[in-house]
Each structure stands twice: as structure tokens, then as C-alpha cells.
Amino acid sequence: MARIGIFFGLVLCGLTVMALSVTTEKSFTQFVPMMFGIPLLFLGVVGLNPHRRMSATVVALTLGLLGFVCGAVRFIVLMVDRAAGGVINPLSFRLVVAMTIVCLIFALTAMVWVRKRRERLSRRINLDRSKAEVVSTTDDQKRVAVPETHVSAASGPDPVSPSTSTSANPYQSPRAVENPTETR
């Protein structure tokens, strides 16, 4: 979801750049998509961290919904002005419509992602609970563990045993046991 947030943030910033490059007349409404695009881009970058992904996605979803609502309100205001006989800037109108559509698509995508993520987490929690119940029932029955037949104690030297590491440094990692038949 983080990459999707970065993509939509760049799309909103690109809308502003295209609007600025089309005309020499500048208005404050041309910068509105970038005002939503930069935070969305930032939240996408924050969402690359797995520990912050869910919170960044929820905040980005809220920002996308806010962008959609602001765009829809501006669209209604422009349509009322046009119906009253006022002249509206066609570039501003197109920009508002494009921003509204982009924010709506992002918000719907983020809602689906959050819903699926919560379902996966709830399934995982339920699966962990069922495993814990199975373990508790087997503990109640007091089963004895039987070693597997293909594992034997005399299979070779243990590379982690203290005899293979030096006693000078107890924190040193154990040396790898070299295979005498291996050639370098």
C-alpha cells in the first residue's frame, strides 16, 4: 500500500505541475492537488516501514477522503457559479475534477487494503488461538515425545559445541566445521 500512496502522491503533484505549465495565469486552486499530493507522498514513504504501515495507511486514507470531499465541494461550488451565469476557469474546473477522481480512487483502494489487512490479522489471531488450544489439550493428555528415526546422535560433530569455539572470547561465533572432502 505504501507504493500505491507514493504513486498517487506523485500523480497529484504531477497534476499541479501540468496545470502550472499549461498557462501563465496562476491561481491558488492550481496548487490544491499538490497540497494533498505532498503529504500523501510522505505518508507513502512512512508506510514503507512495516511497523508504521497500518497507521500511515489509515492517515493517508483520511487524507484521500478529505481530498475527495474538498474536490467535490469545490466542484459543486463551480457548478453553482456556472449555473448562476458566472464565468469559471476551465483549467481550474478540470483540475478539480481530476483531483477529485484521483483522491476517490486512492481512498477506495486504501479502504480495500485496510479491510483485507484487518481480516488477515484477525485470521492469524484466531489461528494462533486455535493452535494454543491444541497445545493445551495435548499437554493435558501428557504425551511422551518420541525422537524421529532419521535423526541420530552420532551423525557428526556439533558445530555449535563449546569444543569447536575458542575459549579466549566467549562471544565469538562458532567456527564452521570444514568438510575434508571439499576442495577449494
Buried (B, 14 or more C-beta within 10 A) or exposed (E): BBEBBBBBBBBBBBBBEBBEEEEEEEEEBBEBBBBBBBBBBBBBBBBBEEEBBBEBBBBBBEBBBBBBBBBBEBBEEBEEEEEEEEEEBEBBBBBBBBBBEBBBBBBBBBBEBBEEBEEEEEEEEEEEEEEEEEEEEEEEEEEEEEEEEEEEEEEEEEEEEEEEBEEEEEEEEBEEEEEEEEEE
